[in-house]
Amino acid sequence: MEHLRPAIETLTRLLGYPIFSLGQAQITLWTILYLLALTVALFFVAGRLKTLLADRILARRQVEIGVREAIGKLARYAALVVGFMIILQSAGIDLTGFAVLAGALGVGIGFGLQNVVSNFVSGLVILFERPIKVGDRIEIGEIAGNVTDISIRATTVITNDNISIIVPNGRFISDQVINWSYNDPTVRFRIPVGVSYDADPEQVRRLLLEVAAENPATLKEPAPAVTFEEFGESSLNFVLRVWTRELSARPGRFRSDINFAIHRKFREHGIEVPFPQRVVHMRRAEPASD
């Protein structure tokens, strides 16, 4: 051990050499390593705390998944803030020394971090008010998919093409959001259908109800319904109203299945789906008289 003593003393002096000052505290290499190690441990513990709350304690109480995620994330953020303050104080760093840093951060926010702060505040609003939750089917602008994660800055939406889209939280506060499963995943679809004027409206109604009844994703209650909307220019226009719970996350597929079935059913019974027609009358020009 005697031959290692010079190396240990050198390493100790190197680790204890002051690099810079922060208030009254001298920041050494040992302080930086200490802060890094405890910060990594803090993130690990905060993540485990979120998992414990959301996936075990609250899950056993059958709390809704969106509520579990919100509570878990808030607990994680609180643990990070409190834990980081304790780590700084344990390292001998006076938190009042961050007054200058806070002032500089305020100037930065005023000049270039408005969007970051807006998304941060919007994330807190989403977590508390829960206009959207993890597992919800939403549409915002051209984006449609299922919410898989709500963080403090952005929300992750996975489309039916399995593409993850990161949406800034500010959009959910300022833009119009369609939430297909806000209160209840049961939704009603309106399927417009036009048939020839030669068709029997009562037969059309009966066939459309048969199509709805034969689709396994259609609910019996509320019952499907057919309305005779109008006498169109080229067709009699009906609307099939059907309710579903299973395919509310895949509205395109549900509409497609219903339309395929309607087309097949109409062909079997000789009902024509017309296309717009125009009749053009040609008049012969009268010869000019001298």
C-alpha positions in Angstrom: 0.0 0.0 0.0 3.0 2.3 0.6 3.7 2.6 -3.1 0.1 3.6 -3.8 0.0 6.3 -1.2 1.6 9.0 -3.6 -1.0 8.2 -6.3 -3.8 8.3 -3.8 -2.6 11.7 -2.4 -2.3 13.1 -6.0 -5.8 11.9 -6.9 -7.2 13.4 -3.6 -5.6 16.8 -4.4 -6.9 16.6 -8.0 -10.4 15.8 -6.8 -10.3 18.5 -4.2 -8.9 21.2 -6.5 -11.4 24.1 -6.7 -12.6 24.7 -10.3 -15.0 27.6 -9.7 -17.0 29.3 -7.0 -20.8 29.4 -6.7 -21.7 31.9 -4.0 -19.8 30.8 -0.9 -19.3 27.2 -2.1 -16.1 26.0 -3.9 -17.0 23.6 -6.7 -14.4 20.9 -7.1 -14.1 17.9 -9.3 -15.3 15.7 -6.4 -18.4 18.0 -6.1 -19.2 17.5 -9.7 -18.8 13.7 -9.5 -20.9 13.7 -6.4 -23.7 15.7 -8.0 -23.6 13.5 -11.1 -23.8 10.3 -9.2 -26.7 11.5 -6.9 -28.6 13.0 -9.9 -28.5 9.7 -11.8 -29.7 7.9 -8.6 -32.4 10.5 -8.2 -33.8 10.0 -11.7 -33.8 6.2 -11.1 -35.6 6.5 -7.8 -38.1 9.0 -9.3 -38.8 6.7 -12.2 -39.4 3.8 -9.8 -41.7 5.9 -7.7 -43.8 6.7 -10.8 -44.0 3.0 -11.7 -44.9 2.0 -8.2 -47.7 4.5 -8.0 -49.2 4.1 -11.5 -48.7 0.4 -12.2 -49.1 -1.1 -8.7 -50.7 0.9 -6.0 -53.3 2.8 -8.1 -53.7 -0.1 -10.5 -54.8 -2.4 -7.7 -57.4 0.2 -6.7 -58.7 0.1 -10.3 -58.0 3.8 -11.0 -58.4 4.8 -14.6 -55.2 4.6 -16.6 -55.2 8.3 -17.5 -55.5 9.3 -13.8 -52.8 6.8 -12.8 -50.4 8.3 -15.4 -51.1 11.9 -14.4 -50.6 11.2 -10.7 -47.4 9.1 -11.4 -45.9 11.9 -13.5 -46.7 14.6 -11.0 -45.1 12.5 -8.2 -42.0 12.0 -10.4 -41.6 15.7 -11.1 -42.1 16.6 -7.4 -39.6 14.0 -6.4 -37.1 15.4 -8.9 -37.5 19.0 -7.8 -37.3 18.2 -4.0 -34.5 15.7 -4.4 -32.4 18.0 -6.5 -32.7 20.7 -4.0 -31.6 18.3 -1.2 -28.7 17.1 -3.3 -27.5 20.7 -3.9 -27.7 21.5 -0.2 -25.9 18.3 0.8 -23.1 19.3 -1.5 -22.7 22.6 0.4 -24.2 24.7 -2.4 -26.3 27.6 -1.2 -29.5 27.9 -3.3 -29.5 31.6 -3.0 -26.5 31.5 -5.3 -28.8 30.7 -8.1 -30.5 34.1 -7.9 -28.3 35.4 -10.8 -28.9 32.2 -12.8 -32.7 32.6 -12.2 -32.5 36.2 -13.4 -30.6 35.2 -16.6 -33.2 32.5 -17.2 -36.0 35.0 -16.9 -34.3 37.2 -19.6 -34.0 34.1 -21.8 -37.6 33.3 -21.3 -38.6 36.8 -22.2 -36.6 36.6 -25.5 -36.7 33.1 -26.8 -38.3 30.5 -24.5 -42.0 31.6 -24.8 -43.0 28.4 -26.6 -41.1 26.2 -24.1 -42.8 27.8 -21.2 -46.2 27.7 -23.0 -45.9 24.0 -23.6 -44.7 23.4 -20.0 -47.8 25.3 -18.6 -50.0 23.5 -21.1 -48.6 20.2 -19.9 -49.6 21.0 -16.3 -53.1 22.0 -17.4 -53.5 18.7 -19.3 -52.3 16.7 -16.4 -54.7 18.4 -13.9 -57.8 19.0 -16.1 -57.3 15.8 -18.2 -59.0 16.9 -21.4 -57.0 14.1 -23.0 -55.7 11.0 -21.2 -53.4 8.1 -22.1 -55.4 5.6 -24.2 -57.7 8.2 -25.7 -58.4 8.3 -29.4 -58.0 11.9 -30.6 -57.9 14.1 -33.7 -56.1 17.4 -33.8 -55.6 19.0 -37.2 -54.4 16.3 -39.6 -53.2 14.1 -36.8 -55.4 11.1 -35.7 -54.3 8.4 -33.3 -54.1 7.0 -29.8 -52.4 9.0 -26.9 -49.6 6.8 -25.5 -47.7 9.3 -23.3 -48.2 12.8 -21.9 -45.1 14.5 -20.7 -44.6 18.0 -19.3 -43.6 19.4 -22.8 -45.2 17.2 -25.4 -47.7 14.4 -26.0 -47.0 11.3 -28.0 -49.7 10.1 -30.4 -49.4 6.8 -32.4 -51.4 6.7 -35.6 -53.0 3.6 -37.1 -49.8 3.3 -39.3 -47.8 2.8 -36.1 -46.1 6.2 -36.5 -45.3 8.1 -33.4 -46.1 11.8 -33.6 -44.8 14.2 -30.9 -47.3 17.0 -30.5 -46.4 20.1 -28.4 -48.8 20.4 -25.5 -49.7 24.0 -26.4 -51.7 22.7 -29.4 -54.0 20.8 -27.2 -54.9 24.1 -25.3 -55.1 26.5 -28.3 -56.4 24.2 -31.1 -59.7 22.3 -31.4 -59.3 18.7 -30.3 -61.7 15.8 -31.1 -61.6 13.2 -28.3 -63.4 10.1 -29.4 -63.3 8.5 -26.0 -63.5 11.5 -23.6 -66.4 10.2 -21.6 -67.3 6.9 -23.4 -65.6 5.0 -26.2 -69.1 4.3 -27.6 -69.5 6.4 -30.8 -72.1 6.8 -33.6 -71.1 6.7 -37.2 -73.2 8.2 -40.0 -72.9 6.4 -43.3 -74.6 8.3 -46.2 -76.0 6.2 -49.1 -77.7 7.3 -52.3 -79.9 4.9 -54.4 -81.8 5.2 -57.7 -85.3 6.7 -57.8 -86.5 3.3 -59.0 -85.6 1.7 -55.6 -88.2 1.0 -52.9 -87.3 3.1 -49.9 -88.7 0.5 -47.4 -86.5 -2.2 -49.0 -83.5 0.1 -48.8 -84.2 0.7 -45.1 -84.5 -3.0 -44.4 -81.3 -3.9 -46.3 -79.3 -1.2 -44.5 -80.5 -2.4 -41.1 -79.5 -6.0 -42.2 -76.0 -4.7 -43.0 -75.7 -3.1 -39.6 -76.9 -6.2 -37.8 -74.5 -8.5 -39.7 -71.4 -6.4 -38.7 -70.0 -7.9 -35.4 -68.7 -4.5 -34.3 -72.1 -2.8 -34.4 -73.9 -2.5 -31.1 -77.4 -3.8 -30.6 -78.0 -1.0 -28.1 -78.3 1.8 -29.0 -80.0 0.2 -32.0 -79.0 1.1 -35.6 -81.3 3.5 -37.5 -81.9 4.6 -41.0 -83.2 8.1 -42.0 -84.5 9.2 -45.4 -82.7 12.5 -45.8 -83.8 14.0 -49.0 -84.8 13.7 -52.7 -81.5 14.5 -54.4 -80.9 15.5 -57.9 -79.9 12.0 -59.0 -80.7 9.8 -56.0 -82.8 9.1 -53.0 -80.4 9.9 -50.1 -80.4 7.9 -46.9 -78.1 7.8 -43.8 -77.4 4.7 -41.9 -76.6 5.4 -38.2 -74.7 2.8 -36.3 -73.1 2.6 -32.9 -69.8 0.9 -32.1 -67.4 0.5 -29.3 -64.7 -1.8 -30.6 -63.7 0.1 -33.7 -63.9 3.7 -32.5 -60.0 3.6 -32.7 -60.2 2.6 -36.3 -63.0 4.7 -37.8 -61.7 4.3 -41.4 -61.8 0.6 -41.2 -65.3 0.5 -39.7 -66.7 2.8 -42.5 -65.0 0.8 -45.1 -66.4 -2.5 -43.8 -69.9 -1.0 -43.8 -69.6 0.4 -47.3 -68.3 -2.9 -48.7 -71.3 -4.7 -47.1 -73.8 -2.1 -48.4 -72.5 -2.4 -52.0 -72.6 -6.2 -51.8 -76.1 -6.2 -50.4 -77.4 -3.8 -53.0 -76.0 -5.8 -55.8 -77.6 -9.0 -54.5 -81.0 -7.3 -54.5 -80.6 -5.3 -57.8 -80.6 -1.8 -56.2 -78.6 0.7 -58.2 -76.3 3.3 -56.7 -76.6 6.1 -59.3 -74.0 8.6 -60.4 -74.7 12.2 -61.1 -76.3 12.7 -64.6 -76.9 15.8 -66.6 -79.2 16.1 -69.6 -78.0 18.6 -72.2 -80.6 19.8 -74.8 -79.1 21.0 -78.1 -81.0 23.6 -80.1 -80.5 24.1 -83.8 -79.6 27.7 -84.6 -82.2 29.4 -86.9 -80.7 30.6 -90.2 -80.2 34.3 -90.4 -82.6 36.1 -92.5 -81.5 38.6 -95.1 
